[in-house]
Amino acid sequence: MPEVDELMVKVNPILAGSGIPLADRSFDLQHFALVDATPSAGVVMLRYTR
C-alpha cells in the first residue's frame, strides 16, 4: 500500500480472540517508524510514519 504514509493505531489492553487485521492485503510494516505513543483513558494511541 504505497498510498499510506501514516498510521494511527489505537491499542486497547484487552485480549479477545485473534483481533482485527490492520489491512486486508499484504502490508509491510517494516517501512514505518513509531513517532509517538500517547496514553489516554486506558488506551494508547500509536502514530507511525514512513
KOLBATI-313502 format. One record per atom (N, C-alpha, C): residue in one letter; residue number from 1; x, y, z; atom name. Coordinates in pm, whole numbers, plus 32768, in hexadecimal, padded with zeros to 4 digits. Atoms other than C-alpha are relative to their C-alpha. Last residue first. Layout:
("A" NUM (X Y Z) "CA")
...
END
This chain:
("R" 50 (7F9D 8041 8058) "N")
("R" 50 (82CE 826A 829A) "CA")
("R" 50 (8087 803C 8016) "C")
("T" 49 (7FEF 7FC0 8081) "N")
("T" 49 (8205 82E1 83C6) "CA")
("T" 49 (8067 7FB3 7FAF) "C")
("Y" 48 (7F8F 8030 8050) "N")
("Y" 48 (8175 8232 84F9) "CA")
("Y" 48 (8005 8050 7F7D) "C")
("R" 47 (7FF9 7FBE 8082) "N")
("R" 47 (8093 82C3 8606) "CA")
("R" 47 (8081 7FD5 7FBB) "C")
("L" 46 (7F7D 800D 803D) "N")
("L" 46 (8027 81ED 872E) "CA")
("L" 46 (7FFE 8042 7F77) "C")
("M" 45 (8004 7FDB 808D) "N")
("M" 45 (7EFD 8251 8805) "CA")
("M" 45 (808F 7FFC 7FCB) "C")
("V" 44 (7F87 7FBE 8030) "N")
("V" 44 (7EFD 8196 8950) "CA")
("V" 44 (7FEF 801A 7F6B) "C")
("V" 43 (7FD2 802F 8082) "N")
("V" 43 (7DBD 813D 8A08) "CA")
("V" 43 (8082 8048 7FDE) "C")
("G" 42 (7FF7 8091 8006) "N")
("G" 42 (7D4F 8153 8B76) "CA")
("G" 42 (8027 7FC6 7F7A) "C")
("A" 41 (807A 8043 7FD2) "N")
("A" 41 (7CD5 82BC 8B6C) "CA")
("A" 41 (8003 7F68 7FEC) "C")
("S" 40 (8074 7FAD 7FE4) "N")
("S" 40 (7DFB 8344 8AA2) "CA")
("S" 40 (7F8A 7FA7 8026) "C")
("P" 39 (8065 8045 7FAF) "N")
("P" 39 (7F5E 82C7 8A68) "CA")
("P" 39 (7F8D 805F 8020) "C")
("T" 38 (8046 7FAC 7FA0) "N")
("T" 38 (8013 8370 8946) "CA")
("T" 38 (7F99 7FAF 804E) "C")
("A" 37 (8054 805C 7FB5) "N")
("A" 37 (811B 82B7 887C) "CA")
("A" 37 (7FC1 8050 8071) "C")
("D" 36 (8044 7FCD 7F8A) "N")
("D" 36 (81C5 8384 876D) "CA")
("D" 36 (7FAD 7F91 803F) "C")
("V" 35 (7FD8 7F77 7FE4) "N")
("V" 35 (82BA 8359 864D) "CA")
("V" 35 (7FBC 8039 807C) "C")
("L" 34 (8053 7FC8 7F97) "N")
("L" 34 (82B8 81DF 8618) "CA")
("L" 34 (8032 808D 8021) "C")
("A" 33 (7FB9 7FE9 7F82) "N")
("A" 33 (8365 8196 84CF) "CA")
("A" 33 (7FA0 803F 8064) "C")
("F" 32 (8038 7F99 7FA9) "N")
("F" 32 (82C5 80FB 839A) "CA")
("F" 32 (8051 800A 8080) "C")
("H" 31 (7FE1 7F7E 803C) "N")
("H" 31 (836E 803C 827C) "CA")
("H" 31 (7FCB 8075 8053) "C")
("Q" 30 (7F74 7FDF 7FE8) "N")
("Q" 30 (8379 7EFB 8349) "CA")
("Q" 30 (8026 8088 7FC8) "C")
("L" 29 (7FF3 7F9A 7F98) "N")
("L" 29 (81FC 7EF7 8350) "CA")
("L" 29 (8090 8029 801B) "C")
("D" 28 (7F7E 800A 7FC0) "N")
("D" 28 (81E8 7E40 8203) "CA")
("D" 28 (8013 8071 8064) "C")
("F" 27 (7FDC 7F7B 7FCF) "N")
("F" 27 (807B 7E16 81A0) "CA")
("F" 27 (8080 7FF4 804F) "C")
("S" 26 (7F76 7FFF 7FD0) "N")
("S" 26 (7FF3 7CF2 80D6) "CA")
("S" 26 (802B 808F 8023) "C")
("R" 25 (7F9D 8039 805D) "N")
("R" 25 (7E7C 7D17 80B2) "CA")
("R" 25 (808D 800B 803C) "C")
("D" 24 (8033 8078 8040) "N")
("D" 24 (7D56 7D48 819D) "CA")
("D" 24 (8067 7FBD 7FA6) "C")
("A" 23 (801A 7FEF 808F) "N")
("A" 23 (7E08 7E3E 8283) "CA")
("A" 23 (7FD1 7F7C 7FC5) "C")
("L" 22 (7FE4 7F75 8021) "N")
("L" 22 (7E29 7E71 83FD) "CA")
("L" 22 (7FE1 801D 7F6E) "C")
("P" 21 (7F8C 7FE8 8055) "N")
("P" 21 (7D82 7D23 8445) "CA")
("P" 21 (8010 8095 7FDF) "C")
("I" 20 (802B 7FD1 8083) "N")
("I" 20 (7C8A 7D27 8569) "CA")
("I" 20 (807C 801A 7FAC) "C")
("G" 19 (7FF5 7F73 8024) "N")
("G" 19 (7CDE 7C5D 869D) "CA")
("G" 19 (7FD0 801E 7F73) "C")
("S" 18 (7F84 7FE7 8049) "N")
("S" 18 (7D26 7AEB 86D2) "CA")
("S" 18 (8010 8091 7FD4) "C")
("G" 17 (7FF3 8041 8083) "N")
("G" 17 (7C26 7AB2 87E2) "CA")
("G" 17 (8084 8023 7FBE) "C")
("A" 16 (807E 803E 8025) "N")
("A" 16 (7BF7 7BAF 88F7) "CA")
("A" 16 (800E 7FC4 7F76) "C")
("L" 15 (7FE8 8072 8057) "N")
("L" 15 (7D23 7C30 89B7) "CA")
("L" 15 (7F7B 7FBB 7FE5) "C")
("I" 14 (805F 806D 7FED) "N")
("I" 14 (7CE4 7D8A 8A40) "CA")
("I" 14 (8021 7F91 7F9E) "C")
("P" 13 (7FC0 806D 7FB6) "N")
("P" 13 (7DE9 7E9C 8A71) "CA")
("P" 13 (7FA0 7F8E 8021) "C")
("N" 12 (804E 8018 7F86) "N")
("N" 12 (7D56 7F75 895C) "CA")
("N" 12 (803E 7F8A 8049) "C")
("V" 11 (7FEA 8081 7FBE) "N")
("V" 11 (7E4D 7FF3 8858) "CA")
("V" 11 (7FB1 7FFC 8082) "C")
("K" 10 (802D 7FF9 7F75) "N")
("K" 10 (7DE1 810A 876C) "CA")
("K" 10 (800D 7F75 803C) "C")
("V" 9 (8036 807D 7FCB) "N")
("V" 9 (7EAE 8115 862C) "CA")
("V" 9 (7FDB 8014 8092) "C")
("M" 8 (8027 7FDF 7F78) "N")
("M" 8 (7EF4 824C 855C) "CA")
("M" 8 (7FB7 7F84 8034) "C")
("L" 7 (805F 8059 7FBD) "N")
("L" 7 (7FB5 81F6 8420) "CA")
("L" 7 (7FE4 8037 808B) "C")
("E" 6 (8008 7FF4 7F6F) "N")
("E" 6 (805F 82EC 8334) "CA")
("E" 6 (7F97 7F9F 8035) "C")
("D" 5 (7F84 7FC6 7FCF) "N")
("D" 5 (80DB 82E3 81CB) "CA")
("D" 5 (8000 8014 8097) "C")
("V" 4 (8007 7FE7 7F6F) "N")
("V" 4 (7FD9 81FB 8130) "CA")
("V" 4 (8087 8036 802E) "C")
("E" 3 (804B 7F85 7FE9) "N")
("E" 3 (7FCA 8219 7FB2) "CA")
("E" 3 (7FF5 8024 8093) "C")
("P" 2 (7FA9 7F8A 8005) "N")
("P" 2 (80E3 811A 7F8C) "CA")
("P" 2 (7FB7 8082 801B) "C")
("M" 1 (8052 7F8A 8000) "N")
("M" 1 (8000 8000 8000) "CA")
("M" 1 (8057 807D 8000) "C")
END
